[in-house]
Amino acid sequence: MFRLVCSSSSSGSSRSYPGDPRTALFVRTVVTKRFTKEHEWVSYDSDTKIGTVSITDHAQQQLGDVVFVELPSVGSVVELRPIGAVESVKAASDINAPVSGEVKEINAVVNENPGLLNSSLEDEGNAGYAKSRCRTRQRQVVLQPQTPILTFAQLDKLLTEEEYKAFCNTGE
């Protein structure tokens, strides 16, 4: 639902790589994607310190036709609590921050046209994938928070994709 730019709480200006410094050219970015039981996900890039947060396709399907999206203000600090809302013709649901951060940007297109959350995967920057009954389509309402608050400990408390699918299949 939103995009986070975060940095780890450790101080230090750069990474060190053991052995030959040329091996740094072959180091791949680690992107960690985790899910909440409230049907949000966060995809965190360890190199760029950018995380994208959104509601899952399962949440979007349960809500139905989205008519209103409330997003946090740029510059606000989000800390593992409700930070916005999604309303549909059937129901309303909070948007929770699965990790901490400072909002740097929001997706104004989705903010102005909330129905895009129900559109196809490739429309207006909504990209992703879908698998099983509990799909994880990336319906992005994009925010970019940046702060040293985010730690891998927060990510480790969230569900992996397999755990999230199992959770959804239990009917909760």
Residue pairs with C-beta under 8 A, 6 or more apart in sequence:
1 40
1 53
1 54
1 55
1 84
1 86
1 95
1 139
1 140
1 141
1 143
2 52
2 53
2 54
2 71
2 72
2 83
2 95
2 103
2 106
2 107
2 140
2 141
2 142
2 143
2 144
2 145
3 50
3 51
3 52
3 53
3 104
3 105
3 107
3 140
3 142
3 143
3 144
3 145
4 42
4 44
4 50
4 51
4 52
4 53
4 99
4 101
4 143
4 144
4 145
4 146
4 150
5 48
5 49
5 50
5 51
5 101
5 104
5 144
5 145
5 146
6 44
6 49
6 50
6 51
6 99
6 100
6 101
6 145
6 146
6 147
6 148
6 149
6 150
7 49
7 146
7 147
7 148
7 150
8 49
8 148
8 150
8 151
8 152
9 148
9 149
9 150
9 151
15 24
17 23
17 24
17 27
29 45
29 46
29 47
29 48
30 45
30 46
30 47
31 43
31 44
31 45
31 46
32 43
32 44
32 46
32 152
32 155
33 41
33 42
33 43
33 44
33 136
33 161
34 41
34 42
34 44
34 98
34 155
34 158
34 159
34 160
35 41
35 56
35 98
35 136
35 158
35 159
35 160
35 161
35 163
35 164
35 167
36 96
36 98
36 158
36 159
37 159
37 167
37 172
38 94
38 96
39 55
39 56
39 58
39 59
39 62
40 53
40 54
40 55
40 56
40 59
40 95
40 96
40 98
41 53
41 54
41 55
41 56
41 98
41 136
41 138
41 164
42 51
42 52
42 53
42 98
42 99
42 155
42 158
43 51
43 52
43 53
43 138
44 50
44 51
44 99
44 150
44 155
45 51
49 146
49 150
50 144
51 99
51 101
51 145
51 150
52 138
52 140
52 142
53 97
53 98
53 99
53 143
54 138
54 139
54 140
54 141
55 86
55 93
55 95
55 117
55 139
55 141
56 134
56 135
56 136
56 137
56 164
57 128
57 130
57 134
57 135
57 136
57 137
57 139
58 133
58 134
58 135
58 136
58 168
59 86
59 93
60 66
60 117
60 118
60 137
60 139
61 135
62 91
63 86
63 88
63 90
63 91
63 93
64 88
64 89
64 90
64 91
64 118
65 88
65 89
65 90
65 115
65 118
66 86
66 87
66 88
66 114
66 115
66 117
66 118
67 87
67 88
67 89
67 114
67 115
68 85
68 86
68 87
68 114
69 84
69 85
69 86
69 87
69 110
69 111
69 114
69 117
69 141
70 84
70 85
70 86
70 95
71 83
71 84
71 95
71 106
71 107
71 111
71 141
71 143
72 78
72 83
72 84
72 103
72 106
72 143
73 103
74 103
74 104
74 105
74 106
74 143
75 102
75 103
75 104
76 83
76 102
76 103
77 100
77 101
77 102
77 103
77 145
77 147
77 149
78 97
78 100
78 101
78 102
78 103
78 143
78 145
79 97
79 100
79 149
80 96
80 97
80 98
80 99
80 100
80 154
81 96
81 97
82 94
82 95
82 96
82 97
83 95
83 96
83 97
84 94
84 95
84 141
85 92
85 93
85 94
85 95
86 92
86 93
86 95
86 114
86 117
87 93
87 114
95 141
98 154
98 158
99 150
99 154
99 155
100 145
100 147
100 149
100 150
100 154
101 145
101 146
101 147
101 149
101 150
102 145
102 146
102 147
103 143
103 144
103 145
104 143
104 144
104 145
104 146
105 142
105 143
105 144
106 141
106 142
106 143
107 125
107 140
107 141
107 142
107 143
109 116
109 124
109 125
110 116
110 117
110 124
110 126
110 139
110 140
110 141
110 142
111 141
113 124
116 123
116 124
116 126
116 139
117 126
117 139
117 141
119 126
120 126
121 127
121 128
121 129
121 130
121 137
121 138
125 140
125 142
126 137
126 138
126 139
126 140
127 138
127 140
128 136
128 137
128 138
128 139
129 135
129 136
129 137
129 138
130 136
130 137
131 165
132 165
132 168
132 169
133 165
133 168
133 169
134 164
134 165
134 167
134 168
134 169
136 161
136 164
159 167
